[in-house]
Amino acid sequence: MTAGVAYADGIATEIAGEGWAQQGPAPTVPMVECAPSGGIGILDALLEPLYALVREATADPAAIYQASIIWDTACGEIQTSSDSLVALSRSVAAEQSGQFIDRLVETISEVATELHSLAHWTKASSQALQVVMRMLQILHALACEALRILADTASLVGELLWGSWPWEWDKKAQAIEEFAADVERFVAELKSIFDRTLQCFRDLARLVLDLYRAVVDRHSELETWLGGMISRIPPNAPPEPAPGTRYGSAGDVYNPPRQPFDGSSLGFSQDYERGYHHTYDLGHTDMTDEEIFTLFRENFGHVFVPSRVADNTQLNAELEGVGQEVDTSLFGLELPGITSGGIRVREVTSNGFAVEATEGHPEYPGEVLFQITRTDDGRVSFEVAAGYNETILDKHDPIGLEEANPYFAFITDKTVWSDMAYRIEDMATYGMP
């Protein structure tokens, strides 16, 4: 236990110092600038102190993000140490015997258990920092947008009353048109803030589950029992989709095409009856698609949300290549065949990859494709497309849904892939330590 405490103290000392934040690259995209619009807004000068206050209060989310990654990495390293001690205790017990050996094995096992518990607490600390970072992002965006729309409103009133002569209707009409565009942008930004707020709540849910695993020693047994209860729910055979590819409003797809991404050779290895296709806007960045994907591959365990399983063994994993097998779970819950299962990397390109479910996975047989591309206006786009024949909602359906795919597509969007998109965006924006 002393070794584990010393290791944790070393990590805490590093994070408490000022040098750790300088280890990573400079952010490639700064947080949205909180400043006056630069126009003729009559309140711009009066609001500048408030803009400055917002900038100071939410100054450095990049430092918080990189701290969370350091804690995440430490969690993976601690768990590796715990697993090594477990393997050592088993090896010693298999090769030697006697009272001394029994005591030695018991001591090693106790240290391994303490390290495993420490890994859970370290992961919870990392997740807590993610929640704080998300809250700062929301506060920053909300305060800035409120100040901007106030300044824009004052600017419109000033233009209508004093900025032009009463008969210069063209100038007044232009001012109204510009204000309408500002309002449209404000509404769009509010939607983005709402999405980030939902993301913050999901991060908070992950924090609660991380704390649950840290506090409840027998969480695996509890989850196995819960999985057994759910597995007793009878299945519901979904109807056969009509011929031809059809897209639903929740991102659900029926008879998805073999190659769902425009201009890409990345595709499914076989035909499927159902699937989904989600697209996420990651904003602007100076990095190329290939550079972002390379960063993604190197930090796969931190960014690929399904791989963040309860035993913390994959947090420092990289996307190695074709044939790599990865354990996955939803929110880290280990309900075999329901929220957890294995996948295998089937294909890797310069800006994307494909995985296939292995037997025992909830969507077996099925595949998911991922791709990072650049849109025509220079923004980065992250796309996820899946193909399968039935969903987990069909396999355990207590209410008899006629077609569960829209609900499943919505769930995957809001609980898995949108979270992964935010993690990729944060990684590209703030850099990695």
C-alpha positions as CSV (number, residue, x, y, z in Angstrom):
1,M,0.0,0.0,0.0
2,T,2.9,2.4,0.8
3,A,4.1,2.1,-2.9
4,G,0.6,3.0,-4.1
5,V,0.3,6.0,-1.8
6,A,3.7,7.2,-2.9
7,Y,2.8,6.9,-6.5
8,A,-0.5,8.9,-6.0
9,D,1.4,11.6,-4.0
10,G,3.9,11.9,-6.9
11,I,1.0,12.5,-9.3
12,A,-0.7,15.0,-7.0
13,T,2.6,16.9,-6.6
14,E,3.1,17.1,-10.3
15,I,-0.5,18.4,-10.9
16,A,-0.2,20.8,-8.0
17,G,2.9,22.4,-9.5
18,E,2.8,24.9,-12.4
19,G,5.0,23.0,-14.8
20,W,2.5,20.3,-15.8
21,A,0.3,22.7,-17.8
22,Q,3.2,23.6,-20.0
23,Q,4.0,20.0,-21.1
24,G,1.4,19.8,-23.9
25,P,1.2,21.7,-27.1
26,A,-0.4,25.0,-27.3
27,P,-4.2,24.9,-28.0
28,T,-4.8,24.9,-31.8
29,V,-8.2,26.7,-31.4
30,P,-8.8,29.2,-28.6
31,M,-12.1,29.3,-26.7
32,V,-14.6,31.7,-28.5
33,E,-13.3,35.2,-27.9
34,C,-15.4,37.1,-25.4
35,A,-15.0,40.7,-26.6
36,P,-17.2,43.6,-28.0
37,S,-18.3,43.1,-31.5
38,G,-16.1,45.9,-32.8
39,G,-19.0,47.8,-34.4
40,I,-20.6,51.0,-33.4
41,G,-22.4,49.5,-30.4
42,I,-23.0,52.3,-27.9
43,L,-22.6,49.9,-25.0
44,D,-19.4,48.3,-26.1
45,A,-17.2,50.6,-24.0
46,L,-19.5,50.2,-21.0
47,L,-19.6,46.4,-21.3
48,E,-15.8,46.0,-21.8
49,P,-15.2,45.6,-18.0
50,L,-17.9,42.8,-17.9
51,Y,-16.2,41.1,-20.9
52,A,-12.9,41.3,-19.1
53,L,-14.5,39.8,-16.0
54,V,-15.9,36.8,-18.0
55,R,-12.5,36.3,-19.6
56,E,-10.8,36.2,-16.2
57,A,-13.4,34.0,-14.5
58,T,-13.2,31.4,-17.3
59,A,-9.6,32.0,-18.3
60,D,-8.0,28.6,-18.7
61,P,-10.2,25.6,-19.4
62,A,-7.2,24.1,-21.3
63,A,-5.3,23.7,-18.1
64,I,-8.2,21.9,-16.5
65,Y,-8.7,19.7,-19.5
66,Q,-5.0,18.7,-19.6
67,A,-5.1,18.1,-15.8
68,S,-8.0,15.7,-16.4
69,I,-6.0,13.8,-19.0
70,I,-3.0,13.6,-16.6
71,W,-5.3,12.0,-14.0
72,D,-6.8,9.7,-16.6
73,T,-3.3,8.6,-17.7
74,A,-2.3,8.1,-14.0
75,C,-5.5,5.9,-13.5
76,G,-4.4,3.7,-16.4
77,E,-0.9,3.4,-15.0
78,I,-2.1,2.6,-11.5
79,Q,-4.4,-0.1,-12.9
80,T,-1.5,-1.6,-14.9
81,S,0.5,-1.8,-11.7
82,S,-2.5,-3.5,-9.9
83,D,-2.9,-6.0,-12.7
84,S,0.9,-6.8,-12.7
85,L,0.7,-7.5,-8.9
86,V,-2.3,-9.8,-9.5
87,A,-0.4,-11.7,-12.1
88,L,2.6,-11.9,-9.8
89,S,0.6,-13.3,-6.9
90,R,-0.9,-15.9,-9.1
91,S,2.5,-16.9,-10.5
92,V,4.0,-17.2,-7.0
93,A,1.1,-19.2,-5.7
94,A,1.3,-21.6,-8.7
95,E,5.1,-22.2,-8.3
96,Q,5.6,-22.2,-4.6
97,S,3.8,-23.3,-1.4
98,G,4.1,-22.9,2.3
99,Q,3.0,-20.6,5.1
100,F,5.4,-17.8,4.1
101,I,4.4,-18.0,0.4
102,D,0.7,-17.8,1.4
103,R,1.4,-14.7,3.5
104,L,3.4,-13.2,0.7
105,V,0.6,-13.8,-1.9
106,E,-2.0,-12.4,0.5
107,T,0.1,-9.2,1.0
108,I,0.6,-8.8,-2.8
109,S,-3.1,-9.3,-3.4
110,E,-4.0,-6.7,-0.7
111,V,-1.6,-4.1,-2.4
112,A,-3.2,-4.9,-5.8
113,T,-6.7,-4.4,-4.4
114,E,-5.7,-1.1,-2.9
115,L,-4.1,0.1,-6.2
116,H,-7.3,-1.0,-8.0
117,S,-9.4,1.1,-5.6
118,L,-6.9,4.0,-6.0
119,A,-7.3,3.8,-9.8
120,H,-11.1,4.2,-9.4
121,W,-10.7,7.3,-7.3
122,T,-8.1,8.7,-9.7
123,K,-10.6,8.1,-12.6
124,A,-13.3,9.9,-10.6
125,S,-11.0,12.8,-10.1
126,S,-10.3,13.0,-13.8
127,Q,-14.1,12.9,-14.5
128,A,-14.7,15.6,-12.0
129,L,-12.2,17.9,-13.8
130,Q,-14.1,17.1,-17.1
131,V,-17.3,18.3,-15.4
132,V,-15.6,21.5,-14.2
133,M,-14.2,22.2,-17.6
134,R,-17.6,21.7,-19.2
135,M,-19.2,24.1,-16.7
136,L,-16.6,26.8,-17.5
137,Q,-17.3,26.4,-21.2
138,I,-21.0,26.8,-20.6
139,L,-20.5,29.8,-18.3
140,H,-18.1,31.5,-20.7
141,A,-20.4,31.0,-23.8
142,L,-23.6,32.0,-22.0
143,A,-22.2,35.2,-20.4
144,C,-20.5,36.3,-23.7
145,E,-23.6,35.7,-25.8
146,A,-25.8,37.6,-23.3
147,L,-23.4,40.5,-23.4
148,R,-23.2,40.5,-27.2
149,I,-26.9,40.4,-27.8
150,L,-27.3,43.3,-25.3
151,A,-24.7,45.3,-27.2
152,D,-26.3,44.4,-30.5
153,T,-29.7,45.5,-29.3
154,A,-28.3,48.8,-28.1
155,S,-26.5,49.2,-31.4
156,L,-29.8,48.7,-33.3
157,V,-31.7,51.2,-31.2
158,G,-28.9,53.7,-31.7
159,E,-28.8,53.2,-35.4
160,L,-32.6,53.6,-35.8
161,L,-32.8,56.7,-33.6
162,W,-29.5,58.6,-34.2
163,G,-27.4,56.7,-36.7
164,S,-29.1,58.0,-39.8
165,W,-31.6,60.5,-41.0
166,P,-35.3,59.6,-40.7
167,W,-35.7,59.3,-44.4
168,E,-32.7,57.0,-44.9
169,W,-34.8,53.8,-44.8
170,D,-32.2,51.8,-46.6
171,K,-29.7,52.2,-43.7
172,K,-32.3,51.4,-41.1
173,A,-33.4,48.3,-43.0
174,Q,-29.7,47.2,-43.2
175,A,-29.4,47.7,-39.4
176,I,-32.5,45.6,-38.8
177,E,-31.2,42.9,-41.2
178,E,-27.9,42.8,-39.4
179,F,-29.6,42.6,-36.1
180,A,-31.8,39.7,-37.3
181,A,-28.6,37.9,-38.4
182,D,-27.2,38.5,-34.9
183,V,-30.4,37.1,-33.3
184,E,-30.2,34.0,-35.6
185,R,-26.6,33.4,-34.5
186,F,-27.6,34.0,-30.9
187,V,-30.3,31.3,-31.1
188,A,-27.8,28.9,-32.8
189,E,-25.3,29.5,-30.0
190,L,-28.0,28.9,-27.4
191,K,-28.7,25.5,-28.9
192,S,-24.9,24.8,-28.8
193,I,-24.9,25.9,-25.1
194,F,-27.9,23.6,-24.4
195,D,-26.1,20.7,-26.1
196,R,-23.0,21.4,-23.9
197,T,-25.2,21.5,-20.9
198,L,-26.6,18.1,-21.7
199,Q,-23.0,16.9,-22.2
200,C,-22.2,18.3,-18.7
201,F,-25.0,16.2,-17.2
202,R,-23.8,13.1,-19.0
203,D,-20.3,13.8,-17.6
204,L,-21.8,14.2,-14.2
205,A,-23.6,10.8,-14.6
206,R,-20.2,9.2,-15.5
207,L,-18.7,10.8,-12.4
208,V,-21.5,9.4,-10.2
209,L,-20.9,5.9,-11.8
210,D,-17.1,6.3,-11.3
211,L,-17.7,7.1,-7.6
212,Y,-20.1,4.2,-7.3
213,R,-17.4,1.8,-8.5
214,A,-14.9,3.4,-6.1
215,V,-17.2,3.0,-3.1
216,V,-19.0,-0.3,-3.9
217,D,-16.5,-3.1,-3.7
218,R,-18.8,-5.7,-5.2
219,H,-20.1,-3.6,-8.1
220,S,-19.2,-6.3,-10.6
221,E,-21.5,-8.8,-8.9
222,L,-24.3,-6.3,-8.7
223,E,-24.0,-5.5,-12.4
224,T,-23.9,-9.2,-13.3
225,W,-27.1,-9.7,-11.3
226,L,-28.8,-6.7,-13.0
227,G,-27.7,-8.0,-16.4
228,G,-29.2,-11.4,-15.6
229,M,-32.5,-9.8,-14.7
230,I,-32.6,-7.8,-17.9
231,S,-31.7,-10.8,-20.0
232,R,-34.9,-12.5,-18.9
233,I,-37.0,-9.9,-20.7
234,P,-38.2,-11.6,-23.9
235,P,-37.2,-10.4,-27.4
236,N,-39.4,-8.8,-30.0
237,A,-38.7,-9.6,-33.7
238,P,-38.4,-6.4,-35.6
239,P,-40.3,-6.1,-39.0
240,E,-38.3,-6.6,-42.2
241,P,-37.5,-3.1,-43.7
242,A,-39.0,-2.3,-47.1
243,P,-36.5,-2.4,-50.0
244,G,-34.4,0.6,-50.6
245,T,-32.3,2.9,-48.4
246,R,-34.5,5.1,-46.1
247,Y,-33.4,7.7,-43.5
248,G,-35.3,8.5,-40.4
249,S,-35.4,11.8,-38.3
250,A,-33.3,10.4,-35.4
251,G,-30.4,9.4,-37.6
252,D,-31.8,5.9,-38.1
253,V,-31.2,4.3,-41.5
254,Y,-32.8,1.3,-43.1
255,N,-30.9,-0.9,-45.6
256,P,-27.8,1.4,-45.2
257,P,-25.5,1.6,-48.2
258,R,-22.2,-0.3,-48.1
259,Q,-20.2,3.0,-48.3
260,P,-22.2,5.6,-46.3
261,F,-19.5,8.3,-46.4
262,D,-19.4,10.5,-49.5
263,G,-16.1,10.2,-51.4
264,S,-14.7,7.5,-49.1
265,S,-13.9,3.9,-49.6
266,L,-14.5,3.1,-46.0
267,G,-17.5,0.8,-45.8
268,F,-19.4,-2.1,-44.3
269,S,-18.2,-5.7,-45.1
270,Q,-21.8,-6.9,-45.7
271,D,-25.4,-5.7,-46.1
272,Y,-27.4,-4.9,-43.0
273,E,-31.1,-4.2,-42.5
274,R,-30.7,-1.3,-40.1
275,G,-28.2,1.2,-38.9
276,Y,-27.7,4.9,-38.1
277,H,-25.7,7.8,-39.4
278,H,-24.7,10.8,-37.2
279,T,-22.6,13.8,-38.1
280,Y,-21.0,16.2,-35.7
281,D,-19.5,19.7,-36.3
282,L,-16.1,20.0,-34.4
283,G,-15.6,23.6,-35.4
284,H,-12.5,25.2,-37.0
285,T,-8.9,24.2,-36.3
286,D,-5.5,24.7,-37.9
287,M,-4.9,20.9,-37.9
288,T,-5.5,18.7,-40.9
289,D,-7.9,15.8,-40.8
290,E,-5.0,13.4,-40.8
291,E,-3.3,15.3,-37.9
292,I,-6.5,15.1,-35.8
293,F,-6.9,11.4,-36.6
294,T,-3.3,10.7,-35.7
295,L,-3.8,12.5,-32.4
296,F,-7.0,10.4,-31.9
297,R,-5.1,7.2,-32.6
298,E,-2.4,8.1,-30.1
299,N,-5.0,8.9,-27.4
300,F,-7.6,6.3,-28.3
301,G,-8.3,5.2,-24.7
302,H,-9.0,8.8,-23.6
303,V,-11.2,9.7,-26.5
304,F,-13.0,6.5,-27.7
305,V,-15.9,6.6,-25.1
306,P,-17.0,2.9,-25.4
307,S,-13.5,1.7,-24.5
308,R,-13.6,3.4,-21.0
309,V,-14.7,0.1,-19.3
310,A,-15.0,-0.3,-15.6
311,D,-11.7,-2.1,-15.0
312,N,-9.7,1.0,-16.3
313,T,-7.4,-1.3,-18.3
314,Q,-7.7,0.6,-21.6
315,L,-7.4,4.2,-20.6
316,N,-3.9,4.5,-22.1
317,A,-4.5,2.3,-25.1
318,E,-3.7,3.4,-28.7
319,L,-5.5,2.5,-31.9
320,E,-2.9,0.1,-33.1
321,G,-4.4,-1.3,-36.3
322,V,-6.4,-4.0,-38.0
323,G,-7.2,-7.0,-35.8
324,Q,-7.0,-5.1,-32.5
325,E,-9.6,-6.2,-30.0
326,V,-11.2,-3.8,-27.6
327,D,-13.6,-4.3,-24.7
328,T,-16.5,-1.8,-24.7
329,S,-19.3,-0.7,-22.4
330,L,-22.0,1.9,-22.0
331,F,-21.1,4.4,-19.2
332,G,-18.7,1.7,-17.9
333,L,-21.6,-0.6,-16.9
334,E,-20.6,-4.2,-17.2
335,L,-23.9,-5.9,-18.2
336,P,-22.6,-8.7,-20.6
337,G,-24.6,-8.8,-23.9
338,I,-26.6,-5.7,-22.8
339,T,-24.2,-2.8,-22.2
340,S,-20.9,-4.4,-22.8
341,G,-19.1,-6.6,-25.3
342,G,-16.1,-6.9,-27.5
343,I,-15.3,-5.3,-30.9
344,R,-12.5,-5.8,-33.4
345,V,-10.8,-3.2,-35.6
346,R,-11.5,-4.3,-39.2
347,E,-10.1,-1.4,-41.3
348,V,-8.0,1.8,-40.7
349,T,-7.5,4.6,-43.2
350,S,-5.7,7.9,-43.0
351,N,-8.7,9.7,-41.4
352,G,-11.0,6.9,-40.2
353,F,-11.5,3.3,-39.1
354,A,-14.1,0.5,-38.9
355,V,-14.9,-1.9,-36.1
356,E,-17.0,-5.0,-36.1
357,A,-18.8,-6.5,-33.1
358,T,-17.6,-9.9,-31.9
359,E,-19.9,-12.6,-30.6
360,G,-21.5,-11.6,-27.3
361,H,-21.7,-7.9,-28.2
362,P,-25.3,-6.4,-28.0
363,E,-25.2,-5.5,-31.7
364,Y,-23.6,-8.7,-33.0
365,P,-23.4,-9.0,-36.0
366,G,-22.8,-5.4,-36.8
367,E,-20.2,-2.8,-37.7
368,V,-19.5,0.9,-36.9
369,L,-17.5,3.3,-39.2
370,F,-15.8,6.5,-38.1
371,Q,-14.4,9.3,-40.2
372,I,-13.0,12.8,-39.7
373,T,-13.2,15.1,-42.7
374,R,-13.2,18.8,-43.6
375,T,-16.3,20.5,-44.9
376,D,-16.4,23.0,-47.8
377,D,-16.3,26.0,-45.4
378,G,-13.2,24.7,-43.5
379,R,-14.9,23.2,-40.5
380,V,-14.1,19.7,-39.2
381,S,-16.8,17.1,-39.4
382,F,-16.9,13.8,-37.4
383,E,-19.2,11.1,-38.9
384,V,-20.4,7.8,-37.3
385,A,-22.3,5.2,-39.4
386,A,-23.4,1.8,-38.1
387,G,-25.0,-1.3,-39.7
388,Y,-26.8,-4.1,-37.9
389,N,-29.9,-6.3,-38.2
390,E,-31.4,-5.8,-34.8
391,T,-30.7,-3.6,-31.7
392,I,-30.5,-4.5,-28.0
393,L,-33.9,-2.9,-27.7
394,D,-35.3,-5.7,-29.9
395,K,-33.5,-8.4,-28.0
396,H,-35.0,-7.3,-24.7
397,D,-38.3,-5.5,-25.4
398,P,-40.8,-5.4,-22.5
399,I,-43.3,-3.1,-24.3
400,G,-43.3,-4.5,-27.8
401,L,-42.0,-1.6,-29.9
402,E,-43.0,-2.0,-33.6
403,E,-39.7,-0.5,-34.7
404,A,-36.9,0.2,-32.1
405,N,-34.3,1.6,-34.5
406,P,-35.2,5.3,-34.1
407,Y,-35.0,5.0,-30.3
408,F,-31.7,3.2,-30.5
409,A,-30.2,5.7,-33.0
410,F,-31.3,8.5,-30.7
411,I,-29.7,6.8,-27.6
412,T,-26.4,6.2,-29.4
413,D,-26.3,9.8,-30.5
414,K,-27.0,11.3,-27.1
415,T,-25.1,9.0,-24.8
416,V,-22.1,7.8,-26.8
417,W,-21.1,9.5,-30.1
418,S,-21.9,13.1,-29.2
419,D,-19.7,12.6,-26.1
420,M,-16.9,11.2,-28.2
421,A,-17.3,14.2,-30.6
422,Y,-16.9,16.6,-27.7
423,R,-13.8,14.7,-26.6
424,I,-12.2,14.9,-30.0
425,E,-13.1,18.6,-30.2
426,D,-11.5,19.3,-26.7
427,M,-8.4,17.3,-27.7
428,A,-7.9,19.4,-30.9
429,T,-8.8,22.6,-29.1
430,Y,-6.7,22.3,-26.0
431,G,-4.0,19.9,-27.0
432,M,-2.7,16.9,-25.0
433,P,-0.3,17.1,-22.1
